[in-house]
Amino acid sequence: MSLVSLIALLDYASVLVFALTGALVASRAQLDIVGFIFFAALTGIGGGTLRDLLLGQGPVFWVGRPELLLLIAAAAVLVFFTAHLFESRYNLLLWLDALALGVAVPAGVGVAIEAGAGPVVTVAMGVITGTFGGMARDTVANELPLVLKQGELYVTAAFGGALVGAALIGMGSSQGWALVACGLTVFALRAGSMAFGWNLPTYRPRPPRNKG
């Protein structure tokens, strides 16, 4: 499979899974079907759109592939009629979001490589592609964005995976295997954080000195 084909596959997969998470958030807010489609679209194409705009890629990826919008609408309709079947929609949302993150980050890395970006920009594009859509989804829904959830790896997982992908490519690895390793790293870090409590030390302000 060529790099272009792999990137396209990753884009389709990330759009689909992120769209499902957006529709699940809409179900938690008890919106109508149009609201479901809006949240699915915002989440599904948000990160990739910002990525392409920052890289000067025009038109953005979904404009040339309008079938992605139909995929988003189908995902939204599916969730609209089935969300009530899941006892814990938030838990499902978290795991689907982790899966989407593991697909979207390598998609961003791959697009940046194709655009001729350097390693620093490549890592940044991977993180942006993976995190922006979900952050926009949670912000519009007036929920605490998952990227800000204390004690869990999210942006760190995206950054770690993007760094692995860029490093492997820099060391001469095939681009396809580098993107696979990138995605697996992202998902492993995010899943490990949710399942086993993996995290990094967080900032703790020092107590004020006793001047007495």
N, C-alpha and C positions, 0 to 999 in steps of 0.2 A: 504494500500500500504506500502510495506517495505521501509526502508530508502534507501537500495541499488537501488530499482526500482525507487524511487523518484529522487535520484541523477542522474540516467541514463536518466530519462525523462527531468530533468533540463539541462543536458548536450546536449541532442538532440535539445531542444528548443533554448538554447543559441547559439549553433553552427549555427543553421538555421538562426536566426534573425541577428546575427553578420555577417554571410556570406552575407546576403542581404545588410547590410550597407557597407560592403567592395566592393560589386559589384556596389553600387550606387556611391561610391567614384571613382571607375574605369570609370563609365559613365561620371562623371564630368571631368575626364582627357581624355576622348574620346579614350580609349584603345581598343585593339582587344579582341576577345573572350577569348584567353589564358590569357590576362592581367586581365580580369574580374575574371576568376577562381583563378588566383594567389592572387588577393586582397581578394576575398571571403575566400580563405583558410587561408591566413595570419590572417585575422580578426577573422574567425570562431574558429580556434583551437589554436591561439597564446597564449591566457591567460591560457587555460587549460593545454597546453603543458608545459609551464613554471611552473605552479602549481605542476604537477605530477613529473617533474624533481627535483624541490626543496624538495618535500616530499619523494623522492626516490621511487616513484611508477613506477614500470616497468612491462611491457611496458606502455608507455603513453596511455591515454584513447582511442585515435582514432586508434592506431595500432591494438588493439584487436577488433575494430569495424569499419572495412573499409567502411561500408555502410555510415558512416559519410562523407567520402570524396565524395561519390556519391551524397549525400544530398547537399553538398557544391557546387558541379559542377552544379546540377540542379538549385540551387538558382541563381548561376551566369548566367546561360543561360536564366533563366526567366527574370532577370533584363536587360540583354543585349537586349532582344526583346521588353521590355515593359517600360523601363526607360523614353522614350520620351513621354509617355502618362501623366506623372506627371508634372504639371506646376512648382511646387516648389520642386525640388528633394532634396535640402538642408534641407528644413523643414521636409520632410519625413525622411531623414537620421537622423535628430536629435531625432525624436520621436521613430523611430525603435531602435536607439542606446540606448535610455532611457529604452525601453522595454527589450532589450538584457541585459543591465546592471542589471535590476531587476531580471533577470533569472540566469545570470552567477554568481553573487555574492553568492546567496544561494547554487549554485552548488559547488563553491569553499569551502564554509563553510562545506557543507556536506561531501565532500571528505576528508577534514582535520579531521573532527570528526571520520570518518571511519578509518583513518590512525592513530588514537590515539593521535593527536596533542593537546597541551594545548590551553587555551583560546587565548593567545596572538598570537600564530602561526595560529590558526583558523581564527582570524580576518584578519591577514595579507594575508592568502591564499584566503579569500573571495575578498579582495581588488585587489590582483594580478590577479585573474581569471577574474574579471569584467573589469579591466582597461587596461591590457597589450595589448590585441589584437587590441583594438581601437587606442591605442597610437602608436603601430607599423604601423597600416594602415595609419594614418594621417602623420606620420613621413616619410614613404616611398613615400607618395603622395605629399610631400613637402607642406603640409597644417599645420596650427596651430593645434596641438592636442587639442581635446576637454577638456582634463584634465588640460590644461593650459589656457583655456578661462577665462578671468578675469570677476569677478562678477557673476559667476554661480557655483552652487554646482555640482561637479562631483565625484572627489575622496572622498569628504566629504559625499556625498550620499552613495557611496559604503562602506565607513568606518562606517557610522551610521547604515546602515542595517546589516553589518557583526557583529557589536557590539551588536545590538539587538538580533540577532540570537544566538551568543555565550552566552550572558547574560541569555537568556531564558533557554537555555540548562543547564547552570550552576545552575539555580534556580529549576531545576527538570522538566521543561516542556518537552512534547514529542518532539522528534527531528523533526518529520514531521511538526508540527505546528510552531516550532521555525523557520524552513526554510521558511515557508509561510510568517510569520511575517517579516522575514529578507527581502524577496523579495518585499513585499508590502512597507516596509519602504524605501528601495532604490528607487523604482519607484516614490513614493510619494514625496520624497525630490528632486529628479531630475526633475520631472514634475513640481513641485511647483516652482522650480528655473527658469525653462524656461517660465512658464505661468505667474507667479506672481512676478518674480524678487527676490525670496528668495536668500539670500547670507549671508556670514559671513564677518565681517570687514576684509579688506585687509591691508597689510603693507603699510604704507606711511612714507617715510623718513622725518625726522625732518629738517626744513630749517636751514641753517647754522646760527650760532649766529653772531650777529652784534658786531664785535670787536671794532667798533668805539665808 
